[in-house]
Amino acid sequence: MPVRTATCAVTTNDRVRRRGDSAVDAAVSLGGRWSLRLTLSTCMVLLVVLAVAAVFFVQWRAANEATLDLLTDNASLVLDQIETQTRDITNYAVRHVGFVAENIASGRFPTDDRARLAEYIEASLAGEPQVMVALFFDLDLRVLGVYQRPDGSFEVQDRSMHDPLVGVRLLDRGEATETAFWGELIYSPAEGETFVNVWHPVRRGGALIGMFGLAISLAEISDIVSHAADNYGGTGFVLYGDRQLLAHPILVSGHPELSPETPTVPIDRIGDLVLEDLLDRGFVHLQRKHKVGPLVVVPTEVHGREYLAFLRWLDDLGEERWGIGVWFDAEEFISAWQHMRDAAWVAGAAVLVAVLLAMYLGHLVARPVRRMAGAANRIGAFELSDVAELPHSRIAELDEQATAFNRMLTGLRSFETYVPKTLVRQLIHSGDDGAAETRTQELTIMFTDIAGFTSMSEGRSADEVAAFLNEHFEIVGGCIEAEQGTIDKFIGDAVMAFWGAPEQVSEPAVHACTAALAIRTRLARDNADREARGEPAVRMRIGIHCGPVVVGNIGMAGRINYTVVGDAVNTCQRIEAMGKELAADDDAAILISDRVQRQLPARFRCEQVGSFTSLRGRRQEVVLFRLLGADGAAG
């Protein structure tokens, strides 16, 4: 093959080999070779390390949950106590309004004698200091109120309702129900407090005659919350809806923000920074994300300190749902978590090292395998000049594989010169097992020949003649392969090529003629260089014809050529020989048959040079054309 191609391949291989040698040197510097079994064992050990790390992580989570459970247990005790005491009051209130309403309806508690009715109500409230107000009003919105003082004494008021609209709404609800119901929060200016209230309709003879209700001070509920949380070092609270505060230790003594218009205090006005932070961060949203058992757990941070808030929602008290909660300063629990975090960091670092080591070992194993796969693919494409020898490996089995591969590559390169690479590559790219099977097919064929080669060779050594032919075939073969042609063989100074097999080529005649014009252009440039060196110009003849031929593997067992045979091949060779007579003055005489000329588009310029009834033994007439050039193409 041409010397320049071989030189280029050696240069490329040297660069690739130098990169591979650098990798080998780096690998060898780490120590001796490892067996594949040891490598796999190491990977398995790493998997065990990862499994141990996973177990540690599970144990860490268990310890973490245990710490949280301890705090949760305390919170549950607080919330249970708040809920129990709150429900004791509310359940008593519901039962009591039903009892009094039934007695008023039956006439045992008279409504026409307001003083006696007040006495009966006072008697019913005895021993229940948490209920501070009992109210009865009739359809005329006349209110009889019994107020219990902290010292156990009572005050009776008989007056018109301050806010008639409240009374109308309560009567409307009383008309629609037979049982007790919770009303809206009411602020009493006289008491300076807000009350939750429960009402029961009073009927006589099936007709509504009034409403009886009990009111419980929010200060009383706040006192319950305060005492329950203090026992465990927390701060209790009760939410009314999502943004209002119903009970809090601060509300035990009332609050200046309370008024008839604002019977509850907004969370951001109470002065509890922890609750304010929870509200700012979206308390309602967070509570749906961090659930532990029946509680809602919300971590927060205020002024650099950690807190945990716990919440339990109650949906059966009042018009809005109640949220009973407590928050703790979590520093003592955070310290325990910090120890676990430190251990987790250590475990995480160990796992990371194990992962990195596993990745490195996997790379050591995978890299030569990938190199082998890439090299095998290039060999499969018969691109031997692009294949670098595989570097040695410290893994014994991979090193043996590389050694065997390099021996095979050396053997392939030794006979690469004798194998038609383009043909093999085309057969491989076709991907068809039957592409080389013998068949009859229409092909376009080209023959080239050097005019006067015998006289040019006289006086030259064999090396000089070989160098000249190699350079000439480099020009001719390069132009043919650039136009998807298949070089069949080199016959002395002649080249035989064809288009259309083993791969199908669109417009094979156009490709063949384009290749011929390119050869003429390259030859002209080469002749200019030769003349500048004082060497004689090279003249050549090219013949192109198309027709049916037999193409495929032809030969004997152990020595088969992929070639074409048939009358069209002989005709093409004789057309090339006619260039000696019909275009003797051309540096590159290109003759084509009329069958080829009919397949060329108008941009190709041709000149008919004759019509012949025979060509050295042929009877069929063949019309020949000189190919002069093509518009937009060299030549």
C-alpha positions as CSV (number, residue, x, y, z in Angstrom):
1,M,0.0,0.0,0.0
2,P,1.1,3.6,-0.3
3,V,4.0,4.6,1.9
4,R,2.3,7.9,3.1
5,T,-0.7,6.1,4.5
6,A,1.5,3.7,6.5
7,T,3.5,6.6,7.9
8,C,0.3,8.4,9.0
9,A,-0.9,5.2,10.7
10,V,2.4,4.8,12.5
11,T,2.2,8.3,13.8
12,T,-1.3,7.9,15.0
13,N,-0.5,4.7,16.7
14,D,2.5,6.2,18.4
15,R,0.4,9.0,19.9
16,V,-2.2,6.5,21.1
17,R,0.5,4.2,22.4
18,R,2.1,7.0,24.4
19,R,-1.2,7.8,26.1
20,G,-1.7,4.2,26.9
21,D,1.9,3.8,28.2
22,S,1.3,6.7,30.6
23,A,-1.8,5.0,31.9
24,V,0.1,1.8,32.3
25,D,2.9,3.5,34.2
26,A,0.4,5.1,36.6
27,A,-1.2,1.7,37.2
28,V,2.0,-0.2,37.7
29,S,3.2,2.4,40.2
30,L,0.4,1.3,42.5
31,G,1.9,-2.2,43.0
32,G,1.7,-5.7,41.6
33,R,-1.0,-7.3,39.6
34,W,-4.3,-8.3,41.0
35,S,-6.4,-11.3,39.9
36,L,-9.9,-10.7,38.7
37,R,-11.1,-12.9,41.6
38,L,-9.4,-10.6,44.1
39,T,-10.9,-7.6,42.4
40,L,-14.4,-9.0,42.5
41,S,-13.9,-10.0,46.2
42,T,-12.9,-6.5,47.0
43,C,-16.0,-5.2,45.4
44,M,-18.1,-7.6,47.4
45,V,-16.3,-6.5,50.6
46,L,-17.2,-2.9,49.7
47,L,-20.8,-4.0,49.2
48,V,-20.7,-5.4,52.7
49,V,-19.3,-2.2,54.0
50,L,-22.2,-0.4,52.4
51,A,-24.6,-2.8,53.9
52,V,-23.1,-2.2,57.4
53,A,-23.4,1.5,56.8
54,A,-27.0,1.0,55.9
55,V,-27.6,-0.9,59.1
56,F,-25.9,1.9,61.0
57,F,-28.1,4.4,59.3
58,V,-31.2,2.4,60.3
59,Q,-29.9,2.2,63.9
60,W,-29.2,5.9,63.9
61,R,-32.8,6.6,62.7
62,A,-34.1,4.3,65.4
63,A,-32.1,6.2,68.1
64,N,-33.2,9.5,66.6
65,E,-36.8,8.4,66.7
66,A,-36.4,7.1,70.3
67,T,-35.1,10.6,71.3
68,L,-38.1,12.2,69.6
69,D,-40.4,9.6,71.1
70,L,-39.2,10.7,74.6
71,L,-40.1,14.3,73.8
72,T,-43.3,13.2,72.2
73,D,-44.3,11.2,75.3
74,N,-44.0,14.4,77.4
75,A,-45.9,16.3,74.8
76,S,-48.6,13.7,74.8
77,L,-49.0,13.8,78.5
78,V,-49.4,17.6,78.4
79,L,-51.9,17.5,75.6
80,D,-53.8,14.6,77.1
81,Q,-54.1,16.6,80.4
82,I,-55.2,19.8,78.5
83,E,-57.7,17.8,76.4
84,T,-59.1,15.9,79.4
85,Q,-59.6,19.0,81.5
86,T,-61.0,21.0,78.7
87,R,-63.4,18.3,77.7
88,D,-64.5,17.9,81.3
89,I,-65.6,21.5,81.3
90,T,-67.1,21.4,77.8
91,N,-68.9,18.1,78.4
92,Y,-70.3,19.4,81.7
93,A,-71.5,22.5,79.9
94,V,-73.3,20.5,77.2
95,R,-74.9,18.2,79.7
96,H,-75.8,21.1,82.0
97,V,-77.5,23.3,79.3
98,G,-79.6,20.2,78.3
99,F,-80.6,19.6,81.9
100,V,-81.6,23.2,82.6
101,A,-83.4,23.6,79.2
102,E,-85.4,20.5,80.0
103,N,-86.4,21.8,83.4
104,I,-87.4,25.2,82.0
105,A,-89.4,23.5,79.3
106,S,-91.2,21.3,81.8
107,G,-92.1,24.2,84.0
108,R,-90.1,23.1,87.0
109,F,-87.9,26.2,86.4
110,P,-90.5,29.0,85.9
111,T,-89.9,31.6,83.3
112,D,-92.5,34.1,84.5
113,D,-90.8,34.4,87.9
114,R,-87.3,35.7,87.0
115,A,-86.1,35.7,90.6
116,R,-87.0,32.0,91.2
117,L,-85.5,31.1,87.8
118,A,-82.2,32.8,88.8
119,E,-82.2,30.9,92.1
120,Y,-82.6,27.6,90.3
121,I,-79.8,28.4,87.9
122,E,-77.5,29.5,90.8
123,A,-78.2,26.2,92.5
124,S,-77.4,24.2,89.4
125,L,-74.0,26.0,89.1
126,A,-72.9,25.3,92.7
127,G,-69.6,23.4,92.7
128,E,-68.7,24.3,89.1
129,P,-66.5,27.4,89.5
130,Q,-65.2,27.1,86.0
131,V,-68.6,28.0,84.6
132,M,-68.8,31.7,85.1
133,V,-71.9,32.8,83.3
134,A,-75.4,31.2,82.7
135,L,-77.8,33.0,80.4
136,F,-81.5,32.6,79.5
137,F,-83.2,34.8,77.0
138,D,-86.7,34.7,75.5
139,L,-88.1,35.6,72.2
140,D,-88.2,39.2,73.2
141,L,-84.4,39.0,73.7
142,R,-84.8,39.7,77.4
143,V,-81.7,38.2,79.1
144,L,-81.5,36.8,82.5
145,G,-77.8,36.4,83.4
146,V,-76.3,34.6,86.4
147,Y,-72.6,35.5,87.0
148,Q,-70.4,33.4,89.3
149,R,-67.6,35.3,91.0
150,P,-64.2,33.7,91.9
151,D,-65.3,33.7,95.6
152,G,-68.3,31.6,94.8
153,S,-70.9,34.4,95.0
154,F,-73.4,35.1,92.3
155,E,-74.6,38.3,90.6
156,V,-77.9,38.3,88.7
157,Q,-78.7,40.7,85.8
158,D,-82.0,41.0,84.1
159,R,-81.7,43.2,81.0
160,S,-82.1,43.5,77.3
161,M,-79.5,41.9,75.0
162,H,-76.6,44.2,74.2
163,D,-76.4,42.9,70.7
164,P,-79.8,41.9,69.3
165,L,-78.2,40.4,66.2
166,V,-76.4,37.8,68.2
167,G,-79.7,36.8,69.8
168,V,-81.5,36.6,66.5
169,R,-78.8,34.3,65.1
170,L,-79.0,32.1,68.2
171,L,-82.8,31.8,67.9
172,D,-82.5,30.9,64.2
173,R,-80.1,28.1,65.1
174,G,-82.4,27.0,67.9
175,E,-85.3,26.7,65.6
176,A,-83.2,24.4,63.4
177,T,-81.9,22.0,66.0
178,E,-83.1,20.0,69.0
179,T,-79.7,19.6,70.7
180,A,-77.0,21.7,72.2
181,F,-74.6,23.6,69.9
182,W,-71.5,25.7,70.3
183,G,-72.0,29.4,69.5
184,E,-69.6,32.1,68.4
185,L,-67.1,33.6,70.8
186,I,-68.5,36.5,72.9
187,Y,-66.5,39.2,74.5
188,S,-68.0,40.7,77.7
189,P,-67.0,44.3,78.2
190,A,-68.2,44.1,81.8
191,E,-65.9,41.2,82.6
192,G,-63.2,42.2,80.2
193,E,-63.0,38.6,79.1
194,T,-63.9,36.4,76.1
195,F,-66.2,33.4,76.6
196,V,-66.8,30.2,74.7
197,N,-70.5,29.4,75.0
198,V,-72.8,26.4,74.4
199,W,-76.6,26.8,73.8
200,H,-79.6,24.6,74.0
201,P,-83.1,25.5,72.6
202,V,-85.9,25.7,75.1
203,R,-89.3,24.5,73.8
204,R,-92.6,24.2,75.4
205,G,-95.4,22.4,73.6
206,G,-93.1,22.0,70.6
207,A,-92.7,25.8,70.2
208,L,-89.4,27.6,70.8
209,I,-89.7,30.0,73.8
210,G,-86.0,30.9,74.4
211,M,-82.4,29.8,74.6
212,F,-80.3,28.7,77.6
213,G,-76.5,28.8,77.5
214,L,-73.4,28.5,79.6
215,A,-70.2,30.5,79.0
216,I,-66.7,29.5,79.9
217,S,-64.0,32.1,80.3
218,L,-60.9,31.8,78.1
219,A,-58.9,32.8,81.1
220,E,-60.1,29.6,82.8
221,I,-59.0,27.5,79.8
222,S,-55.7,29.4,79.7
223,D,-55.1,28.6,83.4
224,I,-55.6,24.9,82.6
225,V,-53.2,25.1,79.7
226,S,-50.6,26.9,81.8
227,H,-50.6,24.5,84.7
228,A,-50.5,21.4,82.5
229,A,-47.5,22.6,80.5
230,D,-45.5,23.9,83.5
231,N,-45.3,20.5,85.0
232,Y,-43.1,19.3,82.0
233,G,-41.2,22.5,81.3
234,G,-43.2,23.5,78.2
235,T,-45.5,26.3,77.1
236,G,-49.1,25.2,76.3
237,F,-51.5,27.0,74.0
238,V,-54.9,26.4,72.3
239,L,-55.5,27.6,68.7
240,Y,-58.8,28.7,67.4
241,G,-58.7,28.0,63.8
242,D,-55.4,28.4,62.0
243,R,-54.3,32.0,63.1
244,Q,-56.2,32.9,66.3
245,L,-55.2,32.1,69.8
246,L,-57.8,30.8,72.2
247,A,-55.7,30.0,75.3
248,H,-52.2,30.8,76.4
249,P,-50.5,31.4,79.8
250,I,-50.3,35.1,78.8
251,L,-54.2,35.2,78.6
252,V,-54.7,34.0,82.2
253,S,-55.0,37.7,83.2
254,G,-56.7,38.9,80.0
255,H,-55.2,40.8,77.2
256,P,-55.5,44.5,76.0
257,E,-56.2,43.3,72.4
258,L,-59.5,41.7,73.4
259,S,-62.6,43.5,72.4
260,P,-66.2,42.8,71.1
261,E,-64.7,43.1,67.5
262,T,-61.7,40.9,68.3
263,P,-62.7,38.3,70.9
264,T,-59.5,36.4,70.3
265,V,-55.9,37.5,70.0
266,P,-54.0,36.9,66.7
267,I,-50.9,34.7,67.2
268,D,-48.6,37.5,66.0
269,R,-49.9,39.9,68.7
270,I,-49.6,37.6,71.8
271,G,-45.8,38.0,72.3
272,D,-44.9,34.4,72.0
273,L,-41.9,34.4,69.5
274,V,-42.0,30.6,69.0
275,L,-45.7,30.7,67.9
276,E,-45.0,33.7,65.8
277,D,-42.1,31.9,64.0
278,L,-44.3,28.9,63.3
279,L,-47.0,31.2,61.9
280,D,-44.4,33.0,59.7
281,R,-43.2,29.7,58.3
282,G,-46.6,28.5,57.5
283,F,-47.8,26.6,60.6
284,V,-50.7,24.9,58.9
285,H,-48.6,23.8,56.0
286,L,-45.8,22.4,58.2
287,Q,-48.2,20.5,60.4
288,R,-49.2,18.3,57.4
289,K,-45.7,17.3,56.8
290,H,-44.3,16.2,60.1
291,K,-46.6,13.7,61.8
292,V,-45.6,11.5,64.7
293,G,-48.4,9.2,65.8
294,P,-51.5,11.3,66.6
295,L,-49.5,14.5,67.0
296,V,-48.2,17.1,64.7
297,V,-44.4,17.8,65.2
298,V,-43.0,21.1,64.0
299,P,-39.3,22.0,64.5
300,T,-38.4,25.7,64.6
301,E,-35.6,28.0,65.7
302,V,-35.8,31.4,67.4
303,H,-32.7,33.5,68.2
304,G,-30.4,30.5,67.5
305,R,-32.2,28.1,69.9
306,E,-34.0,25.0,68.8
307,Y,-37.7,24.4,69.7
308,L,-40.2,21.6,69.0
309,A,-43.9,22.3,68.9
310,F,-46.5,19.6,69.2
311,L,-50.1,20.0,68.1
312,R,-53.4,18.0,68.2
313,W,-56.5,19.2,66.4
314,L,-60.0,18.8,67.9
315,D,-62.8,19.3,65.4
316,D,-65.9,18.9,67.8
317,L,-65.5,22.1,69.9
318,G,-66.8,25.4,68.8
319,E,-67.5,26.8,65.3
320,E,-63.8,26.6,64.5
321,R,-61.5,23.6,65.2
322,W,-59.4,23.8,68.2
323,G,-55.7,23.0,68.2
324,I,-54.3,22.2,71.6
325,G,-50.5,22.4,71.6
326,V,-47.3,22.7,73.6
327,W,-43.7,23.8,72.7
328,F,-40.5,22.8,74.4
329,D,-37.0,24.2,74.4
330,A,-35.3,21.3,72.6
331,E,-31.7,22.0,73.5
332,E,-31.3,19.0,75.8
333,F,-32.7,16.8,73.1
334,I,-30.7,18.5,70.4
335,S,-27.5,17.6,72.2
336,A,-28.4,14.0,71.9
337,W,-29.2,14.4,68.3
338,Q,-25.8,16.2,67.8
339,H,-24.0,13.1,69.0
340,M,-25.9,11.0,66.6
341,R,-25.2,13.5,63.8
342,D,-21.5,13.3,64.5
343,A,-21.6,9.5,64.3
344,A,-23.6,9.8,61.1
345,W,-20.9,12.1,59.6
346,V,-18.2,9.5,60.5
347,A,-20.3,6.7,59.0
348,G,-21.1,8.8,55.9
349,A,-17.4,9.6,55.4
350,A,-16.5,5.9,55.7
351,V,-19.3,5.0,53.2
352,L,-18.0,7.7,50.8
353,V,-14.5,6.4,51.0
354,A,-15.8,2.9,50.3
355,V,-17.8,4.1,47.3
356,L,-14.9,6.0,45.9
357,L,-12.6,3.0,46.3
358,A,-15.2,0.8,44.6
359,M,-15.5,3.2,41.8
360,Y,-11.8,3.3,41.3
361,L,-11.5,-0.5,41.3
362,G,-14.4,-0.7,38.9
363,H,-12.6,1.8,36.7
364,L,-9.5,-0.3,36.7
365,V,-11.5,-3.3,35.5
366,A,-13.8,-1.5,33.1
367,R,-11.2,0.7,31.4
368,P,-9.3,-2.1,29.6
369,V,-12.6,-3.8,28.8
370,R,-13.8,-0.6,27.2
371,R,-10.5,-0.3,25.3
372,M,-10.8,-3.8,24.1
373,A,-14.4,-3.2,22.9
374,G,-13.4,0.0,21.1
375,A,-10.4,-1.6,19.5
376,A,-12.5,-4.6,18.4
377,N,-15.1,-2.3,16.8
378,R,-12.4,-0.6,14.8
379,I,-10.9,-3.9,13.8
380,G,-14.4,-5.0,12.7
381,A,-14.5,-1.9,10.5
382,F,-11.0,-2.9,9.3
383,E,-9.6,0.5,10.5
384,L,-6.3,-1.1,11.7
385,S,-4.4,2.1,11.4
386,D,-6.6,3.7,14.1
387,V,-6.1,0.8,16.5
388,A,-3.6,1.2,19.3
389,E,-2.1,-1.7,21.2
390,L,-3.8,-2.3,24.5
391,P,-1.7,-1.3,27.6
392,H,-0.7,-3.9,30.1
393,S,-2.8,-4.3,33.2
394,R,-1.9,-5.2,36.8
395,I,-4.9,-7.5,36.8
396,A,-3.5,-10.8,35.6
397,E,-6.5,-11.9,33.4
398,L,-6.8,-8.5,31.8
399,D,-3.1,-8.4,31.1
400,E,-3.3,-11.8,29.4
401,Q,-6.2,-10.5,27.3
402,A,-4.2,-7.4,26.3
403,T,-1.2,-9.5,25.3
404,A,-3.3,-11.8,23.2
405,F,-5.1,-8.9,21.5
406,N,-1.8,-7.2,20.7
407,R,-0.4,-10.4,19.1
408,M,-3.6,-10.6,17.0
409,L,-3.3,-6.9,16.0
410,T,0.3,-7.5,14.9
411,G,-0.7,-10.4,12.8
412,L,-3.5,-8.4,11.2
413,R,-1.2,-5.5,10.3
414,S,1.3,-7.9,8.7
415,F,-1.2,-8.9,6.0
416,E,-3.2,-5.6,5.9
417,T,-1.1,-4.6,2.9
418,Y,-2.5,-7.5,0.9
419,V,-6.2,-7.1,1.8
420,P,-8.4,-4.7,-0.1
421,K,-9.5,-2.6,2.8
422,T,-12.1,-0.6,1.1
423,L,-13.8,-3.8,-0.1
424,V,-13.8,-5.4,3.3
425,R,-15.0,-2.2,4.9
426,Q,-17.9,-2.0,2.5
427,L,-18.9,-5.6,3.1
428,I,-18.8,-5.0,6.8
429,H,-20.8,-1.8,6.6
430,S,-23.4,-3.4,4.4
431,G,-24.3,-5.7,7.3
432,D,-25.6,-8.4,4.8
433,D,-24.2,-11.9,5.1
434,G,-25.1,-12.5,1.5
435,A,-23.6,-9.3,0.1
436,A,-20.6,-11.3,-1.3
437,E,-22.6,-14.1,-2.8
438,T,-22.1,-14.5,-6.6
439,R,-24.9,-12.9,-8.6
440,T,-25.5,-11.1,-11.9
441,Q,-25.9,-7.3,-11.5
442,E,-25.7,-4.1,-13.5
443,L,-22.4,-2.3,-12.6
444,T,-20.4,0.6,-13.9
445,I,-16.7,-0.5,-14.5
446,M,-13.5,1.6,-14.9
447,F,-10.1,0.6,-16.2
448,T,-7.1,2.9,-16.0
449,D,-3.7,2.4,-17.5
450,I,-0.4,4.4,-17.8
451,A,0.6,5.1,-21.4
452,G,4.1,4.1,-22.2
453,F,4.8,2.6,-18.8
454,T,7.3,0.1,-20.1
455,S,9.5,2.8,-21.6
456,M,9.2,4.9,-18.4
457,S,10.4,1.9,-16.3
458,E,13.5,1.4,-18.3
459,G,16.7,2.4,-16.5
460,R,15.0,2.5,-13.1
461,S,15.5,0.2,-10.2
462,A,12.8,-2.0,-8.8
463,D,12.5,0.2,-5.7
464,E,12.1,3.3,-7.9
465,V,9.4,1.6,-10.0
466,A,7.5,0.5,-6.9
467,A,7.7,3.9,-5.4
468,F,6.4,5.5,-8.6
469,L,3.5,3.0,-8.8
470,N,2.6,3.5,-5.2
471,E,2.4,7.2,-5.7
472,H,0.3,6.8,-8.9
473,F,-2.1,4.3,-7.2
474,E,-2.4,6.7,-4.3
475,I,-3.8,9.3,-6.7
476,V,-6.1,6.9,-8.7
477,G,-7.3,4.9,-5.7
478,G,-8.0,8.0,-3.6
479,C,-10.2,9.5,-6.3
480,I,-12.1,6.2,-6.8
481,E,-12.7,5.6,-3.1
482,A,-13.8,9.3,-2.7
483,E,-16.6,8.5,-5.1
484,Q,-17.7,5.3,-3.4
485,G,-16.0,3.1,-5.9
486,T,-14.7,-0.4,-5.1
487,I,-11.1,-1.2,-6.3
488,D,-11.1,-4.7,-7.7
489,K,-7.4,-5.2,-8.3
490,F,-4.1,-3.6,-9.5
491,I,-2.8,-5.2,-12.7
492,G,0.7,-4.1,-13.3
493,D,0.3,-0.3,-13.9
494,A,-3.5,-0.6,-14.4
495,V,-6.4,-0.3,-12.0
496,M,-9.7,-2.0,-12.2
497,A,-12.7,-0.6,-10.2
498,F,-16.5,-0.8,-10.2
499,W,-19.5,1.0,-8.8
500,G,-22.7,-0.6,-7.4
501,A,-21.4,-3.5,-5.4
502,P,-21.2,-4.6,-2.7
503,E,-23.1,-1.4,-1.7
504,Q,-25.8,0.1,-3.8
505,V,-24.7,3.5,-5.2
506,S,-27.1,6.0,-6.7
507,E,-26.1,7.2,-10.1
508,P,-23.0,5.0,-10.4
509,A,-22.1,6.3,-13.9
510,V,-22.0,9.9,-12.4
511,H,-19.7,8.8,-9.6
512,A,-17.4,6.9,-12.0
513,C,-17.1,9.9,-14.4
514,T,-16.6,12.3,-11.5
515,A,-13.8,10.1,-10.2
516,A,-12.2,10.0,-13.7
517,L,-12.2,13.8,-13.9
518,A,-10.7,14.0,-10.4
519,I,-8.0,11.7,-11.5
520,R,-7.2,13.9,-14.5
521,T,-7.1,17.0,-12.3
522,R,-4.8,15.3,-9.8
523,L,-2.6,13.9,-12.6
524,A,-2.2,17.4,-14.0
525,R,-1.0,18.8,-10.7
526,D,1.3,15.9,-10.2
527,N,2.7,16.3,-13.7
528,A,3.4,20.0,-13.0
529,D,5.4,18.9,-9.9
530,R,7.2,16.3,-12.0
531,E,8.1,18.8,-14.7
532,A,9.4,21.2,-12.1
533,R,11.7,18.4,-10.9
534,G,12.8,17.6,-14.4
535,E,10.9,14.4,-14.7
536,P,8.8,13.3,-17.6
537,A,5.0,13.8,-17.4
538,V,2.7,10.8,-16.9
539,R,0.0,10.1,-19.4
540,M,-2.8,7.7,-18.9
541,R,-6.0,6.2,-20.4
542,I,-9.3,5.7,-18.6
543,G,-12.2,3.6,-19.9
544,I,-15.7,3.5,-18.4
545,H,-18.5,1.2,-19.4
546,C,-21.6,-0.3,-17.7
547,G,-23.5,-3.5,-18.2
548,P,-24.5,-6.8,-16.6
549,V,-21.7,-8.7,-14.9
550,V,-21.2,-11.6,-12.5
551,V,-20.1,-10.2,-9.1
552,G,-19.2,-12.0,-5.9
553,N,-16.7,-14.4,-4.4
554,I,-14.8,-16.2,-7.2
555,G,-11.9,-18.5,-6.7
556,M,-10.9,-21.7,-5.0
557,A,-11.0,-22.9,-1.4
558,G,-8.5,-20.9,0.6
559,R,-8.0,-18.3,-2.1
560,I,-11.1,-16.4,-3.1
561,N,-11.4,-12.9,-4.6
562,Y,-14.4,-10.6,-4.6
563,T,-14.4,-9.6,-8.2
564,V,-16.5,-9.0,-11.4
565,V,-16.3,-11.0,-14.6
566,G,-18.3,-10.8,-17.8
567,D,-18.5,-9.3,-21.3
568,A,-19.0,-5.8,-19.9
569,V,-15.6,-6.1,-18.1
570,N,-13.8,-7.1,-21.3
571,T,-15.6,-4.3,-23.2
572,C,-14.5,-1.7,-20.6
573,Q,-10.9,-2.9,-20.9
574,R,-11.0,-2.6,-24.7
575,I,-12.6,0.9,-24.4
576,E,-9.6,2.0,-22.2
577,A,-7.2,0.6,-24.8
578,M,-9.0,2.6,-27.6
579,G,-7.7,5.8,-25.9
580,K,-4.4,5.0,-27.6
581,E,-6.0,5.7,-31.0
582,L,-8.9,8.1,-30.3
583,A,-7.3,10.4,-27.8
584,A,-3.6,9.9,-28.2
585,D,-2.8,13.6,-27.5
586,D,-4.6,13.8,-24.2
587,D,-2.6,13.7,-21.0
588,A,-5.5,11.7,-19.5
589,A,-7.7,10.2,-22.2
590,I,-11.2,9.4,-20.7
591,L,-13.4,7.3,-23.0
592,I,-16.9,6.3,-22.0
593,S,-19.5,4.1,-23.8
594,D,-22.8,5.4,-25.0
595,R,-24.5,3.4,-22.2
596,V,-22.6,5.5,-19.7
597,Q,-23.1,8.8,-21.6
598,R,-26.9,8.3,-21.6
599,Q,-26.9,8.1,-17.8
600,L,-25.0,11.4,-17.3
601,P,-26.8,14.7,-16.6
602,A,-26.4,17.7,-18.9
603,R,-23.6,19.2,-16.9
604,F,-21.1,16.6,-18.2
605,R,-19.6,17.7,-21.5
606,C,-19.0,14.8,-23.9
607,E,-17.7,14.5,-27.5
608,Q,-18.6,11.6,-29.7
609,V,-15.5,10.1,-31.2
610,G,-16.9,7.3,-33.3
611,S,-19.2,4.4,-33.8
612,F,-17.6,1.0,-34.0
613,T,-19.0,-2.3,-35.1
614,S,-16.4,-4.3,-33.4
615,L,-13.8,-4.0,-30.8
616,R,-11.3,-6.8,-31.2
617,G,-13.8,-9.6,-31.7
618,R,-17.0,-7.9,-30.6
619,R,-19.9,-7.8,-33.0
620,Q,-22.2,-5.4,-31.2
621,E,-21.8,-1.8,-32.1
622,V,-20.3,0.4,-29.4
623,V,-20.4,4.2,-29.6
624,L,-17.6,5.9,-27.7
625,F,-17.4,9.5,-26.3
626,R,-14.5,11.5,-24.9
627,L,-15.4,12.9,-21.5
628,L,-14.2,16.5,-21.6
629,G,-15.3,17.9,-18.3
630,A,-18.3,18.8,-16.1
631,D,-19.7,22.2,-15.2
632,G,-18.9,23.0,-11.6
633,A,-16.3,20.2,-11.3
634,A,-12.6,20.0,-11.7
635,G,-11.4,18.7,-15.1
